[in-house]
């Protein structure tokens, strides 16, 4: 029986490709959010401080959403739950919001 050798360079290359694909999907998803739910997207960017943090927050599985992402809630018609969470974040001190955004991916 022949042993398969995994090269770390191959792993690194594959991970870079996967990350690039993920980043592309996240960017397209947020662009769609900006088109279909412009006010929600704008409020999220304002609450978190920049678009990149908002983009990642939307993709993050969150305990406040029962382990789901904000996109999953929106797909299920639960926009109000996402709005409620944004409102809570807007009321939190800036440092807390930035820490929450940094935890995403």
TORPA-4810 file (N, C-alpha, C, O; in nm, 3 decimals):
<nodes>
NODE_1_0.084_-0.117_0.000_0.000_0.000_0.000_0.089_0.124_0.000_0.186_0.133_0.075_X
NODE_2_0.054_0.219_-0.085_0.134_0.339_-0.100_0.081_0.451_-0.012_-0.039_0.475_-0.006_X
NODE_3_0.171_0.519_0.056_0.134_0.628_0.144_0.126_0.758_0.064_0.217_0.790_-0.012_X
NODE_4_0.018_0.831_0.080_0.003_0.959_0.013_0.068_1.067_0.098_0.042_1.078_0.217_X
NODE_5_0.152_1.145_0.034_0.220_1.253_0.104_0.151_1.384_0.071_0.133_1.419_-0.046_X
NODE_6_0.113_1.456_0.174_0.051_1.586_0.156_0.159_1.691_0.176_0.227_1.696_0.278_X
NODE_7_0.173_1.775_0.075_0.269_1.883_0.085_0.200_2.007_0.142_0.088_2.041_0.103_X
NODE_8_0.268_2.073_0.234_0.209_2.193_0.294_0.188_2.303_0.190_0.096_2.383_0.203_X
NODE_9_0.272_2.308_0.090_0.254_2.408_-0.016_0.122_2.384_-0.089_0.052_2.479_-0.124_X
NODE_10_0.087_2.257_-0.113_-0.040_2.224_-0.178_-0.157_2.266_-0.090_-0.257_2.319_-0.138_X
NODE_11_-0.144_2.241_0.038_-0.250_2.279_0.133_-0.266_2.431_0.134_-0.378_2.482_0.128_X
NODE_12_-0.154_2.502_0.142_-0.158_2.648_0.143_-0.222_2.704_0.017_-0.301_2.797_0.022_X
NODE_13_-0.187_2.646_-0.096_-0.244_2.690_-0.225_-0.393_2.666_-0.229_-0.470_2.753_-0.271_X
NODE_14_-0.435_2.549_-0.187_-0.578_2.516_-0.187_-0.655_2.607_-0.091_-0.764_2.653_-0.125_X
NODE_15_-0.601_2.632_0.025_-0.668_2.721_0.120_-0.679_2.863_0.063_-0.781_2.929_0.082_X
NODE_16_-0.576_2.910_-0.005_-0.580_3.043_-0.066_-0.690_3.050_-0.172_-0.760_3.151_-0.182_X
NODE_17_-0.706_2.943_-0.250_-0.811_2.940_-0.351_-0.950_2.941_-0.287_-1.040_3.012_-0.332_X
NODE_18_-0.965_2.862_-0.182_-1.094_2.856_-0.112_-1.126_2.992_-0.050_-1.240_3.038_-0.059_X
NODE_19_-1.027_3.056_0.012_-1.049_3.187_0.072_-1.086_3.291_-0.033_-1.172_3.376_-0.008_X
NODE_20_-1.023_3.286_-0.149_-1.055_3.379_-0.256_-1.199_3.358_-0.304_-1.271_3.455_-0.330_X
NODE_21_-1.240_3.233_-0.317_-1.378_3.203_-0.356_-1.476_3.254_-0.250_-1.576_3.316_-0.283_X
NODE_22_-1.446_3.227_-0.124_-1.533_3.271_-0.014_-1.545_3.423_-0.013_-1.654_3.477_0.002_X
NODE_23_-1.431_3.492_-0.029_-1.434_3.638_-0.030_-1.519_3.691_-0.146_-1.591_3.789_-0.130_X
NODE_24_-1.510_3.626_-0.260_-1.591_3.666_-0.375_-1.740_3.647_-0.349_-1.821_3.734_-0.383_X
NODE_25_-1.775_3.535_-0.290_-1.916_3.508_-0.258_-1.967_3.609_-0.155_-2.078_3.661_-0.169_X
NODE_26_-1.886_3.637_-0.053_-1.927_3.733_0.049_-1.947_3.872_-0.011_-2.040_3.943_0.026_X
NODE_27_-1.860_3.911_-0.102_-1.870_4.042_-0.169_-1.997_4.049_-0.254_-2.069_4.149_-0.249_X
NODE_28_-2.023_3.945_-0.332_-2.143_3.944_-0.415_-2.271_3.943_-0.330_-2.369_4.010_-0.364_X
NODE_29_-2.268_3.870_-0.222_-2.385_3.865_-0.134_-2.414_4.002_-0.073_-2.529_4.044_-0.066_X
NODE_30_-2.309_4.071_-0.030_-2.331_4.203_0.031_-2.375_4.305_-0.075_-2.456_4.392_-0.046_X
NODE_31_-2.321_4.294_-0.195_-2.366_4.383_-0.303_-2.515_4.362_-0.330_-2.588_4.458_-0.354_X
NODE_32_-2.560_4.237_-0.326_-2.702_4.207_-0.344_-2.783_4.265_-0.228_-2.892_4.319_-0.249_X
NODE_33_-2.731_4.253_-0.106_-2.798_4.311_0.010_-2.813_4.461_-0.008_-2.918_4.518_0.021_X
NODE_34_-2.707_4.526_-0.056_-2.712_4.671_-0.078_-2.816_4.708_-0.182_-2.875_4.816_-0.174_X
NODE_35_-2.839_4.622_-0.279_-2.941_4.649_-0.381_-3.082_4.624_-0.329_-3.172_4.704_-0.351_X
NODE_36_-3.100_4.512_-0.260_-3.236_4.470_-0.221_-3.280_4.523_-0.085_-3.399_4.541_-0.061_X
NODE_37_-3.184_4.549_0.003_-3.214_4.598_0.139_-3.115_4.709_0.172_-3.037_4.700_0.266_X
NODE_38_-3.120_4.815_0.091_-3.021_4.923_0.099_-3.015_4.987_0.237_-2.906_5.013_0.288_X
NODE_39_-3.128_5.011_0.298_-3.129_5.077_0.429_-3.067_4.987_0.535_-2.989_5.034_0.618_X
NODE_40_-3.100_4.859_0.533_-3.042_4.764_0.628_-2.889_4.759_0.610_-2.815_4.763_0.709_X
NODE_41_-2.843_4.750_0.487_-2.699_4.744_0.460_-2.630_4.871_0.508_-2.523_4.864_0.570_X
NODE_42_-2.690_4.986_0.481_-2.630_5.113_0.522_-2.624_5.126_0.674_-2.524_5.172_0.728_X
NODE_43_-2.730_5.084_0.741_-2.731_5.090_0.888_-2.627_4.996_0.948_-2.563_5.029_1.047_X
NODE_44_-2.611_4.882_0.887_-2.512_4.786_0.936_-2.370_4.842_0.919_-2.288_4.831_1.010_X
NODE_45_-2.343_4.901_0.804_-2.212_4.962_0.781_-2.189_5.074_0.883_-2.080_5.085_0.940_X
NODE_46_-2.290_5.155_0.905_-2.279_5.264_1.002_-2.255_5.208_1.143_-2.172_5.261_1.217_X
NODE_47_-2.326_5.105_1.180_-2.313_5.047_1.314_-2.177_4.984_1.338_-2.121_4.995_1.448_X
NODE_48_-2.122_4.919_1.236_-1.995_4.847_1.253_-1.873_4.929_1.211_-1.760_4.891_1.241_X
NODE_49_-1.896_5.041_1.143_-1.785_5.129_1.113_-1.730_5.122_0.972_-1.673_5.219_0.924_X
NODE_50_-1.745_5.008_0.905_-1.703_5.001_0.765_-1.769_4.883_0.695_-1.824_4.792_0.757_X
NODE_51_-1.762_4.888_0.564_-1.830_4.789_0.481_-1.773_4.649_0.500_-1.849_4.552_0.503_X
NODE_52_-1.642_4.638_0.513_-1.578_4.507_0.527_-1.625_4.436_0.654_-1.651_4.316_0.651_X
NODE_53_-1.636_4.509_0.763_-1.686_4.449_0.887_-1.832_4.406_0.871_-1.871_4.299_0.916_X
NODE_54_-1.911_4.490_0.806_-2.052_4.458_0.783_-2.065_4.334_0.695_-2.148_4.246_0.721_X
NODE_55_-1.984_4.327_0.592_-1.985_4.213_0.501_-1.959_4.083_0.577_-2.029_3.984_0.557_X
NODE_56_-1.861_4.084_0.663_-1.827_3.963_0.739_-1.931_3.931_0.846_-1.959_3.814_0.873_X
NODE_57_-1.989_4.035_0.907_-2.091_4.015_1.010_-2.211_3.941_0.951_-2.269_3.854_1.016_X
NODE_58_-2.249_3.978_0.830_-2.364_3.914_0.766_-2.343_3.764_0.746_-2.440_3.688_0.744_X
NODE_59_-2.219_3.722_0.730_-2.188_3.582_0.702_-2.160_3.500_0.828_-2.152_3.378_0.822_X
NODE_60_-2.146_3.567_0.939_-2.107_3.500_1.063_-2.226_3.428_1.127_-2.335_3.484_1.137_X
NODE_61_-2.204_3.305_1.169_-2.305_3.232_1.245_-2.309_3.293_1.384_-2.206_3.302_1.452_X
NODE_62_-2.428_3.336_1.426_-2.438_3.412_1.549_-2.532_3.346_1.648_-2.638_3.294_1.612_X
NODE_63_-2.490_3.348_1.772_-2.574_3.289_1.877_-2.707_3.363_1.889_-2.809_3.301_1.919_X
NODE_64_-2.707_3.493_1.866_-2.831_3.572_1.871_-2.932_3.526_1.766_-3.052_3.550_1.779_X
NODE_65_-2.882_3.459_1.663_-2.968_3.409_1.555_-2.982_3.257_1.561_-3.015_3.194_1.461_X
NODE_66_-2.956_3.199_1.677_-2.967_3.054_1.690_-2.865_2.979_1.608_-2.891_2.869_1.560_X
NODE_67_-2.747_3.041_1.591_-2.641_2.978_1.514_-2.651_3.000_1.363_-2.569_2.949_1.287_X
NODE_68_-2.751_3.076_1.321_-2.768_3.104_1.179_-2.698_3.235_1.142_-2.655_3.311_1.230_X
NODE_69_-2.688_3.261_1.014_-2.634_3.388_0.967_-2.749_3.485_0.941_-2.865_3.444_0.933_X
NODE_70_-2.716_3.612_0.929_-2.818_3.711_0.897_-2.879_3.684_0.760_-2.997_3.709_0.738_X
NODE_71_-2.798_3.633_0.668_-2.852_3.599_0.536_-2.957_3.489_0.546_-3.059_3.494_0.477_X
NODE_72_-2.933_3.392_0.632_-3.031_3.284_0.649_-3.162_3.340_0.705_-3.270_3.298_0.663_X
NODE_73_-3.152_3.434_0.798_-3.274_3.494_0.853_-3.350_3.571_0.746_-3.472_3.558_0.734_X
NODE_74_-3.277_3.649_0.668_-3.342_3.726_0.561_-3.408_3.631_0.461_-3.520_3.657_0.415_X
NODE_75_-3.340_3.523_0.426_-3.397_3.425_0.333_-3.524_3.363_0.387_-3.614_3.328_0.311_X
NODE_76_-3.532_3.350_0.520_-3.650_3.293_0.585_-3.756_3.399_0.616_-3.857_3.368_0.679_X
NODE_77_-3.733_3.523_0.572_-3.831_3.629_0.595_-3.826_3.689_0.734_-3.921_3.754_0.777_X
NODE_78_-3.717_3.667_0.804_-3.703_3.717_0.941_-3.616_3.843_0.947_-3.529_3.855_1.033_X
NODE_79_-3.642_3.936_0.856_-3.567_4.061_0.850_-3.571_4.137_0.982_-3.473_4.198_1.023_X
NODE_80_-3.687_4.132_1.048_-3.703_4.207_1.173_-3.601_4.165_1.279_-3.554_4.248_1.357_X
NODE_81_-3.568_4.038_1.282_-3.469_3.989_1.379_-3.332_4.049_1.350_-3.259_4.085_1.442_X
NODE_82_-3.299_4.062_1.223_-3.171_4.124_1.185_-3.174_4.272_1.223_-3.077_4.323_1.279_X
NODE_83_-3.284_4.339_1.193_-3.297_4.480_1.231_-3.284_4.497_1.382_-3.218_4.590_1.429_X
NODE_84_-3.346_4.409_1.458_-3.337_4.418_1.605_-3.193_4.408_1.652_-3.151_4.482_1.741_X
NODE_85_-3.117_4.316_1.592_-2.977_4.299_1.631_-2.894_4.421_1.594_-2.806_4.462_1.669_X
NODE_86_-2.921_4.478_1.478_-2.851_4.600_1.437_-2.882_4.713_1.535_-2.794_4.790_1.572_X
NODE_87_-3.008_4.723_1.575_-3.047_4.827_1.672_-2.974_4.807_1.805_-2.928_4.904_1.866_X
NODE_88_-2.963_4.682_1.850_-2.889_4.655_1.974_-2.742_4.693_1.960_-2.683_4.750_2.052_X
NODE_89_-2.684_4.663_1.845_-2.544_4.698_1.823_-2.526_4.848_1.821_-2.426_4.900_1.871_X
NODE_90_-2.621_4.919_1.763_-2.612_5.065_1.754_-2.616_5.129_1.892_-2.560_5.236_1.913_X
NODE_91_-2.683_5.063_1.986_-2.692_5.114_2.122_-2.569_5.080_2.205_-2.543_5.144_2.307_X
NODE_92_-2.492_4.978_2.162_-2.374_4.935_2.237_-2.260_5.034_2.217_-2.255_5.104_2.117_X
NODE_93_-2.168_5.039_2.315_-2.051_5.125_2.298_-1.970_5.083_2.174_-1.973_4.967_2.134_X
NODE_94_-1.899_5.178_2.115_-1.823_5.154_1.993_-1.726_5.038_2.009_-1.715_4.955_1.919_X
NODE_95_-1.655_5.030_2.121_-1.556_4.923_2.143_-1.621_4.786_2.136_-1.562_4.693_2.081_X
NODE_96_-1.741_4.771_2.190_-1.811_4.643_2.187_-1.848_4.605_2.044_-1.836_4.489_2.005_X
NODE_97_-1.891_4.702_1.966_-1.928_4.676_1.827_-1.806_4.632_1.747_-1.815_4.540_1.666_X
NODE_98_-1.694_4.699_1.768_-1.574_4.664_1.694_-1.523_4.525_1.732_-1.478_4.449_1.647_X
NODE_99_-1.532_4.491_1.860_-1.492_4.357_1.903_-1.581_4.250_1.841_-1.532_4.145_1.799_X
NODE_100_-1.710_4.276_1.834_-1.802_4.180_1.772_-1.770_4.164_1.624_-1.774_4.053_1.571_X
NODE_101_-1.738_4.273_1.558_-1.705_4.265_1.416_-1.573_4.193_1.393_-1.560_4.122_1.294_X
NODE_102_-1.476_4.210_1.481_-1.346_4.144_1.465_-1.357_3.994_1.481_-1.275_3.920_1.426_X
NODE_103_-1.455_3.947_1.556_-1.472_3.803_1.578_-1.520_3.734_1.452_-1.504_3.612_1.439_X
NODE_104_-1.578_3.808_1.361_-1.629_3.747_1.239_-1.515_3.710_1.147_-1.436_3.795_1.106_X
NODE_105_-1.507_3.584_1.116_-1.407_3.529_1.026_-1.272_3.585_1.055_-1.175_3.551_0.988_X
</nodes>
